[in-house]
Amino acid sequence: MAAELKKESTSVMAAATVIDKPVIINNSTSREQLADMYQVVLWNDDHNEAGFVVRCIMQIFGHAASLATKIMFEAHNDGKAIAEVEGKESATLHCQQLKSFGLTASVEKV
């Protein structure tokens, strides 16, 4: 019985060692990936109601209500908010979709 307990203990330790290994990210790859990314900026305006803006963000980006509300309040309080960071094609499409709902938006290279 003691041998069985020791064997189980060893296998648990081995599993913990594997899980605890850090993941190393190559910084040059990350920088290259960011160079190809664009942010969709939502700007504050005085003519759209908060609930409408939240619903638009949820519909266009698929964000949860809590995140969409956070983005809306950031744009309202700070003048602008980053709604999403993504590839150029998607960012351009999403910006156009926001504008089609009467919202003010732009695309900026990260």
N, C-alpha and C positions, 0 to 999 in steps of 0.2 A: 504494500500500500504506500509506503514512504517513497519507493522508487517511482510509482505512478504520479504522486504529487510533484516530485522534483521534475519529472518529464513535462507535466502540464505547465509548471512554472517557467521552464526554459522556453517552451513554445510561445507563451504569452510575451515573454521578454523579447523574443525575436520579432514577433509581430509589432510590438511597440517601437522597436528600433527602426523597422522599415517605414512605419507611419510617420515617425518623427524626423525623417530626413528632409532637409530643406530643398525647395525647388529653386534652381538657379536659372534666372532669366538673362539671356544675352542682351545687354543694353543696346548694342548696335541694332539688333533686330527690332527692339521696341521703338527706338528712335525712327527707324525706317518706316515702321507701321504707322507711327504718329504723323509722319510727314505726309502721308496719304489720307489723313483724316480731316474732316471738316465738321464744324459745329453749327448747328441750327440755332440761331439766336432769336428769341421772342422778345419783342420790344413792348414796353408799356404804351397804352393808348388811353384816351379819355372817352371812347365811345362804345367799347364792348364790355358787357357785364361779366363779372368774375365767373359765374356758373357756366356761361357760354364758353369762355376761354378754357376752363377746365375740361368741358366735354369735348371740345375740339382737340385738345392735347391728347386726351384718352383715345379718341377715335383715330387720329393720325398716327400717333406713335405706339399705341397699345399700352401706354403707361397706366398703372393703377391710379385710382382716384387720389390717394394720398400723395403720390409723386407729382401728378398733374397739378394738384392744389399747391404744392410746394413751389413748383415752377411758376405758376401764375402769381403767387405772392411775391416771389423774388423779382419777377418782372415789374410788378406793381410798386414794390418798395424801392428797388435799386435802379429801375429804369430799363433793365434788360435781364434776361435769364437764358442760360444754355439749356435748350429743350432736349438736345440729343447730340452725340458725337458719333459720326458714321462716315462711310465712304462718300465721295463727291456726288455720285449719281443719286443715292438715296437722300442725301442732304438737300440737293437741289429739288427733288420731287417733293419732299416734306415741306420745304420752304414755300413752294408753289401752292401746296395744299393749304397751308396756314393762310396764305394771302387770299386764296379763293373763298375762305370763310370771313374775310374782311379783317384779318389780324395783320399786324406789322411784323415782318420777319426778314431775316437775312441769313446768308451763309458766309462763314469765315473759315479760312484755312487754319488748322491748329498749329 
